[in-house]
């Protein structure tokens, strides 16, 4: 099962390019690979688990389709994601949150303007 934030595992920003992802992956692969570590004490530091996380994160983020799906899921699960829902008839639209309080408005009823009333 991949970790929650794949971008944090690779140490890159969510806007990172594929070249930046590959560079971060190779850097972490060199760091955690068993062939580059010394003896048995290196296995006790949890590097094998970290290597698995790096490989799983890169496997998802390097594929544009899988990355887009992960980004959609990540936006849904993010606690600071927009939670305001605006109803426009039968459609519900997510709006960006703002510092202003939420105002609820009902349907608009058009009435003729009667001058003098």
N, C-alpha and C positions, 0 to 999 in steps of 0.2 A: 504494500500500500504506500503510495507516495506521500511525502510529508505535506503539511498544510500550505506552506509558502515556498514554492519551487524557486522563485527568484531569490529569496533569502539564502537558500541552500547554495546556489551558485554565486551569491554575492554580487548580483547585478540588479539594475533598476528594471522595473516592468517595461520600460520603453527601450530596452537594450536591443541592438541589432543582432542578427544571426552571427555575425563575425565576433561581436562582443561575447555572446553566449559560448561560442566555440573556444575563444581564448580563455574564458573563465573555467570552462570544463577541463581543458587541457592542463591548466595551472593546478586545479584541485585534484585531477587524476594523478599528476606527478607527486603531489603532496601525500595522498592517501594510498597509493598503490603499494601492495605488499613487497614488490621487488625493490622498491626504493627505501624501505624501512630496515632498521637494524634489529635482527634477532627476535626473540620471544617477547621482550619488554614492549616492543612496538605494538604487538597484537593486543596487549592488555589495555591500551589507551582508547579503544573504541573506534579505531580508524576503519575497521571493516564495515561497521554500520554506516559510518560517514561516507565511505566509498559507494556503498549501495544507494544511499540517498542521492549522491551526486549523479550516479549513472541513471537512476530513475527520473530525476529532475531534467536532465539533459535529453533523455529519450522523449519526453513530452514536449519540452520547449523548442526542440530543433525542428519539429514537424509543424508547419504553419496551421494545418487544420486542427491538430491536437492542442496547439498553443491557443488558438482562438477559442476552442471549447473550454480550456482551463481558465482563460481570462474571463469568459462569461460566468463560469461557476464561481470564480474568485470574487467578482463584483457582487454576485448574489449573496455570498457568505460574509462579505466585509461588513463589520458593524456600523461603519460610518457611511454606508451606501444610502442613497436617497430613499426615504421611506414615505414620502408624500405621494399620494395617489390622487389625481385629478380626474373626476368623472366627466366625460363629454358624451352624454347620451348613453350609448351602449358600450362605448370604448373607455377603458381606463388607461391613463397615461401617467408614467412616472415623471415627476417634475424634480428639478434640482432643489435641494433644501436651501433655505435662506435663514437669515437671522430674524426676519419678521415673523410674527405669530401667524399661524394658519387661520385663514378666514374661510368659513364655509358659506357658499352662496348657492341658492336654489335656482330653479329654472327662471329664465327671463320671460316676463310677460309683456308684450308690446301693447301699449295703449295709445290711443290718439290723444294728441295734445289739444286740450281745449283752452284757447286763449281766454284769460280773465278768470280762470277758476283756480 
